[in-house]
Amino acid sequence: MDVSTSVLLGVVGVIAANQVVARLPWAARTPWVFWPVAFIDLGVAVAVLVLGLPGFEHVPAVSLVVGLMLLMHLAHGLQRRSALLRDDAQSAAREASRERSRALQQALEAAEGPSDDA
């Protein structure tokens, strides 16, 4: 296998890893899974944009498109992670609010004492 094929397969592997992280919620929420893939994606994108893809020197648009696609994948992954973390925080805040309401209701019921309606 020559260098250009190896580099191309490496870029495809980075794209695949980025897709896995972007599609699986647990991977996007887990920092030790998400951030290494994001930094590798950024590094490969910058390398492709600056150095180009071997074997495609005669068509510079290929390197530009691949590099920009990698940056777009990175932005999509960051957006997905942000949305998941925001949803988690909102769910936790709603649950805490419900818990406070339940505790307040129980405290009010206990303060009123037994009712003699019957």
Contacts in CASP RR format, 6 or more apart in sequence:
PFRMAT RR
TARGET T0000
AUTHOR 0000-0000-0000
METHOD contacts of the structure
MODEL  1
MDVSTSVLLGVVGVIAANQVVARLPWAARTPWVFWPVAFIDLGVAVAVLV
LGLPGFEHVPAVSLVVGLMLLMHLAHGLQRRSALLRDDAQSAAREASRER
SRALQQALEAAEGPSDDA
1 9 0 8 1.000
3 54 0 8 1.000
4 53 0 8 1.000
4 54 0 8 1.000
4 55 0 8 1.000
4 56 0 8 1.000
7 53 0 8 1.000
7 54 0 8 1.000
8 53 0 8 1.000
10 44 0 8 1.000
11 44 0 8 1.000
11 48 0 8 1.000
11 53 0 8 1.000
11 66 0 8 1.000
11 70 0 8 1.000
14 40 0 8 1.000
14 41 0 8 1.000
14 44 0 8 1.000
14 70 0 8 1.000
15 69 0 8 1.000
15 70 0 8 1.000
15 73 0 8 1.000
17 37 0 8 1.000
17 40 0 8 1.000
17 41 0 8 1.000
18 37 0 8 1.000
18 38 0 8 1.000
18 41 0 8 1.000
18 70 0 8 1.000
18 73 0 8 1.000
18 74 0 8 1.000
18 77 0 8 1.000
19 73 0 8 1.000
20 27 0 8 1.000
21 27 0 8 1.000
21 28 0 8 1.000
21 33 0 8 1.000
21 34 0 8 1.000
21 37 0 8 1.000
21 38 0 8 1.000
21 77 0 8 1.000
22 28 0 8 1.000
22 73 0 8 1.000
22 76 0 8 1.000
22 77 0 8 1.000
22 80 0 8 1.000
25 84 0 8 1.000
26 33 0 8 1.000
27 33 0 8 1.000
27 34 0 8 1.000
28 34 0 8 1.000
28 77 0 8 1.000
28 80 0 8 1.000
28 81 0 8 1.000
28 84 0 8 1.000
29 81 0 8 1.000
29 84 0 8 1.000
29 85 0 8 1.000
29 88 0 8 1.000
34 77 0 8 1.000
34 81 0 8 1.000
38 74 0 8 1.000
38 77 0 8 1.000
38 78 0 8 1.000
41 70 0 8 1.000
41 73 0 8 1.000
41 74 0 8 1.000
42 71 0 8 1.000
42 74 0 8 1.000
44 70 0 8 1.000
45 67 0 8 1.000
45 68 0 8 1.000
45 70 0 8 1.000
45 71 0 8 1.000
45 74 0 8 1.000
48 63 0 8 1.000
48 66 0 8 1.000
48 67 0 8 1.000
48 70 0 8 1.000
49 63 0 8 1.000
49 64 0 8 1.000
49 67 0 8 1.000
49 68 0 8 1.000
52 60 0 8 1.000
52 63 0 8 1.000
53 62 0 8 1.000
53 63 0 8 1.000
53 66 0 8 1.000
56 62 0 8 1.000
56 63 0 8 1.000
END
